Amino acid sequence: MLSMRKILVPIDLSPAGMHVLQQAQEFAAKFSGTIDLLYVWTPPALQAPEAMLTGVGAAELPLLEWLRNNAQEQLSKFVSQAESAGYAIAQSYCDLGDPTTTIIERAGSGGYDLLVMGTHGRTGLSHALMGSVAEKVVRRAPCAVLTVRTAEARAGH
């Protein structure tokens, strides 16, 4: 039988992430599993990562470090909201990188049995231009993948 005990939930910190997390929680409950969250962030394309931020009374801080701290803070808020809503989160990870590659690498190195991730359900030109992280992950993941249509995707179809 397929094991579903170690579950990774890549999230984008949007409100739809709670719906995805709910689906993951149902699998975790059925299979006595645990849930880890993964938030993958990328720096803005037009900013040099070695740029520095300064302000009145503030020490210089490399832009990349400031962005990393901000991403971690946003993930911590999401985790707090999820735990307040009754979701059990074992670990949370805030990784810098390309979302598809980073999700696949984390799934493989972490020995996960299942990925549960949202899909926006883009079609046509939007899909052609932006692609689908979920679609790419499904093709290359080292484990089973459950895609959950978000409310936005369900409303569009």
BELZICOR-V70669 format. One record per backbone hydrogen bond with DSSP energy under -1.0 kcal/mol. NH is the residue of the N-H (numbers start at 1). CO is the residue of the C=O. If there is no record, write none. Layout:
nh=NH co=CO
nh=NH co=CO
This chain:
nh=7 co=34
nh=8 co=114
nh=9 co=36
nh=11 co=38
nh=17 co=14
nh=18 co=15
nh=20 co=16
nh=21 co=17
nh=22 co=18
nh=23 co=19
nh=24 co=20
nh=25 co=21
nh=26 co=22
nh=27 co=23
nh=28 co=24
nh=29 co=25
nh=30 co=26
nh=31 co=27
nh=33 co=28
nh=34 co=5
nh=36 co=7
nh=37 co=91
nh=38 co=9
nh=39 co=93
nh=41 co=95
nh=47 co=44
nh=51 co=48
nh=53 co=61
nh=58 co=55
nh=61 co=53
nh=63 co=51
nh=64 co=49
nh=66 co=62
nh=67 co=63
nh=68 co=64
nh=69 co=65
nh=70 co=66
nh=71 co=67
nh=72 co=68
nh=73 co=69
nh=74 co=70
nh=75 co=71
nh=76 co=72
nh=77 co=73
nh=78 co=74
nh=79 co=75
nh=80 co=76
nh=81 co=77
nh=82 co=78
nh=83 co=79
nh=84 co=80
nh=85 co=81
nh=86 co=83
nh=87 co=82
nh=90 co=35
nh=93 co=37
nh=95 co=39
nh=97 co=41
nh=102 co=98
nh=103 co=99
nh=104 co=100
nh=105 co=101
nh=106 co=102
nh=107 co=103
nh=108 co=104
nh=109 co=105
nh=110 co=106
nh=112 co=107
nh=113 co=6
nh=114 co=6
nh=115 co=144
nh=116 co=8
nh=117 co=146
nh=119 co=148
nh=128 co=124
nh=129 co=125
nh=130 co=126
nh=131 co=127
nh=136 co=132
nh=137 co=133
nh=138 co=134
nh=139 co=135
nh=140 co=136
nh=141 co=137
nh=144 co=113
nh=146 co=115
nh=148 co=117
nh=150 co=119
nh=154 co=150
nh=155 co=151
nh=156 co=152
